Amino acid sequence: MTRNDLILISVLMIFSLTPLAVNFDSEKNFAVIKIEGAVVYKVDLSEEKTFTLAAGGGKNIIAIKNGAIAVIEADCPDKICVRRGAIKNVGEVIACVPHKVLIEIVACPRR
């Protein structure tokens, strides 16, 4: 390895750790809900509500409370999405494969 290789590796490592230094305010987080890959909802996690999502021939009951979102009931056979529990941090996801539903926490909604 040359000196330039070491400099390049060091710079890349610093940039790769930069997202860890960013402090995301959980009150500003949103959940993006997709069905079959298409965005159907962008919900603010600071609002408390419960709603039913019909998708993939079934339904999921989704609750938003205390800055987190969870699938609290589903009629899919394995209920992995329900057992996943609530999520609130950027990058966390809940997936209901039988219903083709994906819920992901993002820092701000994409326009």
mmCIF file of the C-alpha atoms, coordinates in Angstrom:
data_MODEL
# 
_entry.id   MODEL 
# 
loop_
_atom_site.group_PDB 
_atom_site.id 
_atom_site.type_symbol 
_atom_site.label_atom_id 
_atom_site.label_alt_id 
_atom_site.label_comp_id 
_atom_site.label_asym_id 
_atom_site.label_entity_id 
_atom_site.label_seq_id 
_atom_site.pdbx_PDB_ins_code 
_atom_site.Cartn_x 
_atom_site.Cartn_y 
_atom_site.Cartn_z 
_atom_site.occupancy 
_atom_site.B_iso_or_equiv 
_atom_site.pdbx_formal_charge 
_atom_site.auth_seq_id 
_atom_site.auth_comp_id 
_atom_site.auth_asym_id 
_atom_site.auth_atom_id 
_atom_site.pdbx_PDB_model_num 
ATOM 1   C CA . MET A 1 1   ? 0.000   0.000   0.000  1.00 0.00 ? 1   MET A CA 1 
ATOM 2   C CA . THR A 1 2   ? 1.164   3.422   -0.858 1.00 0.00 ? 2   THR A CA 1 
ATOM 3   C CA . ARG A 1 3   ? 0.783   6.592   1.146  1.00 0.00 ? 3   ARG A CA 1 
ATOM 4   C CA . ASN A 1 4   ? -2.024  7.766   -1.166 1.00 0.00 ? 4   ASN A CA 1 
ATOM 5   C CA . ASP A 1 5   ? -3.905  4.483   -0.619 1.00 0.00 ? 5   ASP A CA 1 
ATOM 6   C CA . LEU A 1 6   ? -3.808  5.032   3.129  1.00 0.00 ? 6   LEU A CA 1 
ATOM 7   C CA . ILE A 1 7   ? -5.031  8.607   2.762  1.00 0.00 ? 7   ILE A CA 1 
ATOM 8   C CA . LEU A 1 8   ? -7.894  7.483   0.514  1.00 0.00 ? 8   LEU A CA 1 
ATOM 9   C CA . ILE A 1 9   ? -8.915  4.709   2.921  1.00 0.00 ? 9   ILE A CA 1 
ATOM 10  C CA . SER A 1 10  ? -8.817  7.138   5.857  1.00 0.00 ? 10  SER A CA 1 
ATOM 11  C CA . VAL A 1 11  ? -10.982 9.685   4.063  1.00 0.00 ? 11  VAL A CA 1 
ATOM 12  C CA . LEU A 1 12  ? -13.506 7.027   3.041  1.00 0.00 ? 12  LEU A CA 1 
ATOM 13  C CA . MET A 1 13  ? -13.693 5.724   6.602  1.00 0.00 ? 13  MET A CA 1 
ATOM 14  C CA . ILE A 1 14  ? -14.360 9.211   7.960  1.00 0.00 ? 14  ILE A CA 1 
ATOM 15  C CA . PHE A 1 15  ? -17.153 9.800   5.437  1.00 0.00 ? 15  PHE A CA 1 
ATOM 16  C CA . SER A 1 16  ? -18.683 6.390   6.105  1.00 0.00 ? 16  SER A CA 1 
ATOM 17  C CA . LEU A 1 17  ? -18.959 7.203   9.830  1.00 0.00 ? 17  LEU A CA 1 
ATOM 18  C CA . THR A 1 18  ? -20.458 10.663  9.274  1.00 0.00 ? 18  THR A CA 1 
ATOM 19  C CA . PRO A 1 19  ? -24.111 9.455   9.370  1.00 0.00 ? 19  PRO A CA 1 
ATOM 20  C CA . LEU A 1 20  ? -23.510 8.106   12.875 1.00 0.00 ? 20  LEU A CA 1 
ATOM 21  C CA . ALA A 1 21  ? -22.609 11.596  14.060 1.00 0.00 ? 21  ALA A CA 1 
ATOM 22  C CA . VAL A 1 22  ? -25.863 13.094  12.761 1.00 0.00 ? 22  VAL A CA 1 
ATOM 23  C CA . ASN A 1 23  ? -28.467 13.356  15.498 1.00 0.00 ? 23  ASN A CA 1 
ATOM 24  C CA . PHE A 1 24  ? -31.938 12.700  14.146 1.00 0.00 ? 24  PHE A CA 1 
ATOM 25  C CA . ASP A 1 25  ? -34.766 14.218  16.165 1.00 0.00 ? 25  ASP A CA 1 
ATOM 26  C CA . SER A 1 26  ? -37.310 11.412  16.697 1.00 0.00 ? 26  SER A CA 1 
ATOM 27  C CA . GLU A 1 27  ? -40.167 13.955  16.648 1.00 0.00 ? 27  GLU A CA 1 
ATOM 28  C CA . LYS A 1 28  ? -39.249 14.755  13.037 1.00 0.00 ? 28  LYS A CA 1 
ATOM 29  C CA . ASN A 1 29  ? -39.243 11.134  11.865 1.00 0.00 ? 29  ASN A CA 1 
ATOM 30  C CA . PHE A 1 30  ? -41.759 9.771   9.412  1.00 0.00 ? 30  PHE A CA 1 
ATOM 31  C CA . ALA A 1 31  ? -42.835 6.299   8.403  1.00 0.00 ? 31  ALA A CA 1 
ATOM 32  C CA . VAL A 1 32  ? -43.060 5.489   4.725  1.00 0.00 ? 32  VAL A CA 1 
ATOM 33  C CA . ILE A 1 33  ? -45.534 2.697   4.030  1.00 0.00 ? 33  ILE A CA 1 
ATOM 34  C CA . LYS A 1 34  ? -45.193 0.833   0.750  1.00 0.00 ? 34  LYS A CA 1 
ATOM 35  C CA . ILE A 1 35  ? -47.403 -1.801  -0.849 1.00 0.00 ? 35  ILE A CA 1 
ATOM 36  C CA . GLU A 1 36  ? -45.750 -3.844  -3.603 1.00 0.00 ? 36  GLU A CA 1 
ATOM 37  C CA . GLY A 1 37  ? -42.930 -1.277  -3.656 1.00 0.00 ? 37  GLY A CA 1 
ATOM 38  C CA . ALA A 1 38  ? -45.173 1.747   -4.244 1.00 0.00 ? 38  ALA A CA 1 
ATOM 39  C CA . VAL A 1 39  ? -45.390 4.431   -1.551 1.00 0.00 ? 39  VAL A CA 1 
ATOM 40  C CA . VAL A 1 40  ? -48.987 4.665   -0.342 1.00 0.00 ? 40  VAL A CA 1 
ATOM 41  C CA . TYR A 1 41  ? -48.555 6.667   2.886  1.00 0.00 ? 41  TYR A CA 1 
ATOM 42  C CA . LYS A 1 42  ? -46.071 8.973   4.572  1.00 0.00 ? 42  LYS A CA 1 
ATOM 43  C CA . VAL A 1 43  ? -47.068 9.386   8.198  1.00 0.00 ? 43  VAL A CA 1 
ATOM 44  C CA . ASP A 1 44  ? -45.690 11.697  10.873 1.00 0.00 ? 44  ASP A CA 1 
ATOM 45  C CA . LEU A 1 45  ? -44.715 9.686   13.955 1.00 0.00 ? 45  LEU A CA 1 
ATOM 46  C CA . SER A 1 46  ? -45.559 12.573  16.266 1.00 0.00 ? 46  SER A CA 1 
ATOM 47  C CA . GLU A 1 47  ? -49.284 12.026  15.592 1.00 0.00 ? 47  GLU A CA 1 
ATOM 48  C CA . GLU A 1 48  ? -51.075 9.254   17.468 1.00 0.00 ? 48  GLU A CA 1 
ATOM 49  C CA . LYS A 1 49  ? -53.518 7.174   15.433 1.00 0.00 ? 49  LYS A CA 1 
ATOM 50  C CA . THR A 1 50  ? -54.571 3.659   14.470 1.00 0.00 ? 50  THR A CA 1 
ATOM 51  C CA . PHE A 1 51  ? -55.670 2.612   11.003 1.00 0.00 ? 51  PHE A CA 1 
ATOM 52  C CA . THR A 1 52  ? -56.314 -0.476  8.885  1.00 0.00 ? 52  THR A CA 1 
ATOM 53  C CA . LEU A 1 53  ? -54.283 -1.132  5.769  1.00 0.00 ? 53  LEU A CA 1 
ATOM 54  C CA . ALA A 1 54  ? -55.801 -3.509  3.208  1.00 0.00 ? 54  ALA A CA 1 
ATOM 55  C CA . ALA A 1 55  ? -53.160 -5.084  0.985  1.00 0.00 ? 55  ALA A CA 1 
ATOM 56  C CA . GLY A 1 56  ? -52.265 -8.357  -0.669 1.00 0.00 ? 56  GLY A CA 1 
ATOM 57  C CA . GLY A 1 57  ? -55.645 -9.910  0.004  1.00 0.00 ? 57  GLY A CA 1 
ATOM 58  C CA . GLY A 1 58  ? -55.442 -9.256  3.742  1.00 0.00 ? 58  GLY A CA 1 
ATOM 59  C CA . LYS A 1 59  ? -55.298 -6.527  6.318  1.00 0.00 ? 59  LYS A CA 1 
ATOM 60  C CA . ASN A 1 60  ? -52.855 -5.071  8.804  1.00 0.00 ? 60  ASN A CA 1 
ATOM 61  C CA . ILE A 1 61  ? -53.866 -2.846  11.707 1.00 0.00 ? 61  ILE A CA 1 
ATOM 62  C CA . ILE A 1 62  ? -51.187 -0.226  12.260 1.00 0.00 ? 62  ILE A CA 1 
ATOM 63  C CA . ALA A 1 63  ? -50.787 1.944   15.359 1.00 0.00 ? 63  ALA A CA 1 
ATOM 64  C CA . ILE A 1 64  ? -48.700 5.076   15.826 1.00 0.00 ? 64  ILE A CA 1 
ATOM 65  C CA . LYS A 1 65  ? -48.031 6.016   19.441 1.00 0.00 ? 65  LYS A CA 1 
ATOM 66  C CA . ASN A 1 66  ? -45.229 7.736   21.380 1.00 0.00 ? 66  ASN A CA 1 
ATOM 67  C CA . GLY A 1 67  ? -43.170 8.405   18.246 1.00 0.00 ? 67  GLY A CA 1 
ATOM 68  C CA . ALA A 1 68  ? -43.211 4.764   17.120 1.00 0.00 ? 68  ALA A CA 1 
ATOM 69  C CA . ILE A 1 69  ? -45.183 2.678   14.629 1.00 0.00 ? 69  ILE A CA 1 
ATOM 70  C CA . ALA A 1 70  ? -46.197 -0.974  14.897 1.00 0.00 ? 70  ALA A CA 1 
ATOM 71  C CA . VAL A 1 71  ? -48.373 -3.550  13.210 1.00 0.00 ? 71  VAL A CA 1 
ATOM 72  C CA . ILE A 1 72  ? -50.615 -4.558  16.110 1.00 0.00 ? 72  ILE A CA 1 
ATOM 73  C CA . GLU A 1 73  ? -52.765 -7.059  14.229 1.00 0.00 ? 73  GLU A CA 1 
ATOM 74  C CA . ALA A 1 74  ? -52.540 -8.900  10.911 1.00 0.00 ? 74  ALA A CA 1 
ATOM 75  C CA . ASP A 1 75  ? -54.393 -11.751 9.275  1.00 0.00 ? 75  ASP A CA 1 
ATOM 76  C CA . CYS A 1 76  ? -51.296 -13.219 7.608  1.00 0.00 ? 76  CYS A CA 1 
ATOM 77  C CA . PRO A 1 77  ? -50.354 -16.770 8.649  1.00 0.00 ? 77  PRO A CA 1 
ATOM 78  C CA . ASP A 1 78  ? -46.981 -16.150 10.350 1.00 0.00 ? 78  ASP A CA 1 
ATOM 79  C CA . LYS A 1 79  ? -47.537 -12.691 11.940 1.00 0.00 ? 79  LYS A CA 1 
ATOM 80  C CA . ILE A 1 80  ? -43.827 -11.822 11.846 1.00 0.00 ? 80  ILE A CA 1 
ATOM 81  C CA . CYS A 1 81  ? -44.813 -8.192  11.264 1.00 0.00 ? 81  CYS A CA 1 
ATOM 82  C CA . VAL A 1 82  ? -46.767 -8.177  14.543 1.00 0.00 ? 82  VAL A CA 1 
ATOM 83  C CA . ARG A 1 83  ? -43.986 -9.909  16.486 1.00 0.00 ? 83  ARG A CA 1 
ATOM 84  C CA . ARG A 1 84  ? -41.472 -7.322  15.165 1.00 0.00 ? 84  ARG A CA 1 
ATOM 85  C CA . GLY A 1 85  ? -42.940 -4.795  17.584 1.00 0.00 ? 85  GLY A CA 1 
ATOM 86  C CA . ALA A 1 86  ? -42.765 -1.016  17.387 1.00 0.00 ? 86  ALA A CA 1 
ATOM 87  C CA . ILE A 1 87  ? -40.053 0.817   15.480 1.00 0.00 ? 87  ILE A CA 1 
ATOM 88  C CA . LYS A 1 88  ? -39.012 4.460   15.802 1.00 0.00 ? 88  LYS A CA 1 
ATOM 89  C CA . ASN A 1 89  ? -35.401 4.878   14.657 1.00 0.00 ? 89  ASN A CA 1 
ATOM 90  C CA . VAL A 1 90  ? -34.339 5.928   11.170 1.00 0.00 ? 90  VAL A CA 1 
ATOM 91  C CA . GLY A 1 91  ? -33.595 2.883   9.036  1.00 0.00 ? 91  GLY A CA 1 
ATOM 92  C CA . GLU A 1 92  ? -35.725 0.383   10.969 1.00 0.00 ? 92  GLU A CA 1 
ATOM 93  C CA . VAL A 1 93  ? -38.294 -1.589  8.973  1.00 0.00 ? 93  VAL A CA 1 
ATOM 94  C CA . ILE A 1 94  ? -41.308 -3.826  9.415  1.00 0.00 ? 94  ILE A CA 1 
ATOM 95  C CA . ALA A 1 95  ? -42.186 -6.190  6.567  1.00 0.00 ? 95  ALA A CA 1 
ATOM 96  C CA . CYS A 1 96  ? -45.326 -8.214  5.996  1.00 0.00 ? 96  CYS A CA 1 
ATOM 97  C CA . VAL A 1 97  ? -44.291 -10.433 3.104  1.00 0.00 ? 97  VAL A CA 1 
ATOM 98  C CA . PRO A 1 98  ? -47.658 -12.166 2.505  1.00 0.00 ? 98  PRO A CA 1 
ATOM 99  C CA . HIS A 1 99  ? -49.379 -8.779  2.141  1.00 0.00 ? 99  HIS A CA 1 
ATOM 100 C CA . LYS A 1 100 ? -46.379 -7.166  0.369  1.00 0.00 ? 100 LYS A CA 1 
ATOM 101 C CA . VAL A 1 101 ? -46.260 -4.322  2.914  1.00 0.00 ? 101 VAL A CA 1 
ATOM 102 C CA . LEU A 1 102 ? -43.077 -2.537  3.989  1.00 0.00 ? 102 LEU A CA 1 
ATOM 103 C CA . ILE A 1 103 ? -42.904 0.145   6.691  1.00 0.00 ? 103 ILE A CA 1 
ATOM 104 C CA . GLU A 1 104 ? -39.650 2.114   6.965  1.00 0.00 ? 104 GLU A CA 1 
ATOM 105 C CA . ILE A 1 105 ? -38.629 4.960   9.279  1.00 0.00 ? 105 ILE A CA 1 
ATOM 106 C CA . VAL A 1 106 ? -37.092 7.939   7.478  1.00 0.00 ? 106 VAL A CA 1 
ATOM 107 C CA . ALA A 1 107 ? -35.815 11.296  8.734  1.00 0.00 ? 107 ALA A CA 1 
ATOM 108 C CA . CYS A 1 108 ? -38.104 13.329  6.507  1.00 0.00 ? 108 CYS A CA 1 
ATOM 109 C CA . PRO A 1 109 ? -40.638 12.505  3.814  1.00 0.00 ? 109 PRO A CA 1 
ATOM 110 C CA . ARG A 1 110 ? -39.380 12.391  0.256  1.00 0.00 ? 110 ARG A CA 1 
ATOM 111 C CA . ARG A 1 111 ? -41.296 14.707  -2.028 1.00 0.00 ? 111 ARG A CA 1 
# 
